[in-house]
Amino acid sequence: MSNSNSNGSSNTARMRDLFRIKTSRALDRMEDPRDALDDSYDQQVRMLQQVRQGLAEVATARKRIELQGQEMGARYQRLAQQAQEALNQDREDLARTALERRSLLEGQVAALREQHAALQKQQSQLQENERRLAERIEAFRVEKETMKATYTASQAQARANEVAAGISTQMNAAGASLDRAKDKIAQMQARAAATEELLASGALNDLTAPADSDLERQLAAGATRADIERQLQSMKDAGGTASSRADDPDGWLSIGRGPAAP
């Protein structure tokens, strides 16, 4: 009873361990930290791409203002030349118009210069942010790959330990079966020896023998004893010698058939 209880408990514990291992593996597949790390890295890379896209747009706007400023600068110089040429031709009215336009252009250039400075500052900030973010993402990538490798190695070790534990459990079960087999063999050998002794002593009847065979054995033994007594008495009456016909070649045929004929 105790062996069956212990075996039942062992089987229950083994099933519980297997269920826990399978459940853990299912959860690991659902929430694999390597996938979470890759997703986080991909999100950061997308953020970096957005920053770089913004940086490219700011740089493009700055470059467009620079081209516009260069055009204004060229016009500003041309207006100055036109004002001088008008004076040389005694066209003071044209010179005054050129200078007025030149003065108006100066205000436009000043506003454009402010926009250019703001874009230059914004571009510098975005470049610094892009550099820092790229460094952080690269550091995260290195740490991510290290963590993934560590997790993969730990997972492989855990599975190897689970396999080793399963083999150990099977070997323990096989050893327990071997011990039970040895106990049953020893019990059967003892039972065979005991029944053999009982059969030899007559205390245990042979169930395969015919009915009343024990009475026949006892009667046969009694008849044998009576015959021996008769032969002994016959030898005494004959002077202590048993009659026999050693010279008769067929004398053996009368052995066991009572006293020989004189």
HUWO-V567577 format. One record per backbone hydrogen bond with DSSP energy under -1.0 kcal/mol. CO is the residue of the C=O (numbers start at 1). NH is the residue of the N-H. If there is no record, write none. Layout:
[[CO | NH] [CO | NH]]
//
This chain:
[[1 | 5] [2 | 6] [3 | 7] [4 | 8] [5 | 9] [6 | 10] [7 | 11] [8 | 12] [9 | 13] [10 | 14] [11 | 15] [12 | 16] [13 | 17] [14 | 18] [15 | 19] [16 | 20] [17 | 21] [18 | 22] [19 | 23] [20 | 24] [21 | 25] [22 | 26] [23 | 27] [24 | 28] [25 | 29] [26 | 30] [27 | 31] [32 | 36] [33 | 37] [34 | 38] [35 | 39] [36 | 40] [37 | 41] [38 | 42] [39 | 43] [40 | 44] [41 | 45] [42 | 46] [43 | 47] [44 | 48] [45 | 49] [46 | 50] [47 | 51] [48 | 52] [49 | 53] [50 | 54] [51 | 55] [52 | 56] [53 | 57] [54 | 58] [55 | 59] [56 | 60] [57 | 61] [58 | 62] [59 | 63] [60 | 64] [61 | 65] [62 | 66] [63 | 67] [64 | 68] [65 | 69] [66 | 70] [67 | 71] [68 | 72] [69 | 73] [70 | 74] [71 | 75] [72 | 76] [73 | 77] [74 | 78] [75 | 79] [76 | 80] [77 | 81] [78 | 82] [79 | 83] [80 | 84] [81 | 85] [82 | 86] [83 | 87] [84 | 88] [85 | 89] [86 | 91] [87 | 90] [91 | 95] [92 | 96] [93 | 97] [94 | 98] [95 | 99] [96 | 100] [97 | 101] [98 | 102] [99 | 103] [100 | 104] [101 | 105] [102 | 106] [103 | 107] [104 | 108] [105 | 109] [106 | 110] [107 | 111] [108 | 112] [109 | 113] [110 | 114] [111 | 115] [112 | 116] [113 | 117] [114 | 118] [115 | 119] [116 | 120] [117 | 121] [118 | 122] [119 | 123] [120 | 124] [121 | 125] [122 | 126] [123 | 127] [124 | 128] [125 | 129] [126 | 130] [127 | 131] [128 | 132] [129 | 133] [130 | 134] [131 | 135] [132 | 136] [133 | 137] [134 | 138] [135 | 139] [136 | 140] [137 | 141] [138 | 142] [139 | 143] [140 | 144] [141 | 145] [142 | 146] [143 | 147] [144 | 148] [145 | 149] [146 | 150] [147 | 151] [148 | 152] [149 | 153] [150 | 154] [151 | 155] [152 | 156] [153 | 157] [154 | 158] [155 | 159] [156 | 160] [157 | 161] [158 | 162] [159 | 163] [160 | 164] [161 | 165] [162 | 166] [163 | 167] [164 | 168] [165 | 169] [166 | 170] [167 | 171] [168 | 172] [169 | 173] [170 | 174] [171 | 175] [172 | 176] [173 | 177] [174 | 178] [175 | 179] [176 | 180] [177 | 181] [178 | 182] [179 | 183] [180 | 184] [181 | 185] [182 | 186] [183 | 187] [184 | 188] [185 | 189] [186 | 190] [187 | 191] [188 | 192] [189 | 193] [190 | 194] [191 | 195] [192 | 196] [193 | 197] [194 | 198] [195 | 199] [196 | 200] [197 | 201] [198 | 203] [198 | 204] [206 | 209] [210 | 213] [212 | 216] [213 | 217] [214 | 218] [215 | 219] [216 | 220] [217 | 221] [218 | 222] [219 | 223] [220 | 224] [221 | 225] [222 | 226] [223 | 227] [224 | 228] [225 | 229] [226 | 230] [227 | 231] [228 | 232] [229 | 233] [230 | 234] [231 | 235] [232 | 236] [233 | 237] [234 | 238] [235 | 240] [236 | 239] [248 | 251] [250 | 253] [251 | 254] [252 | 255] [254 | 257]]
//
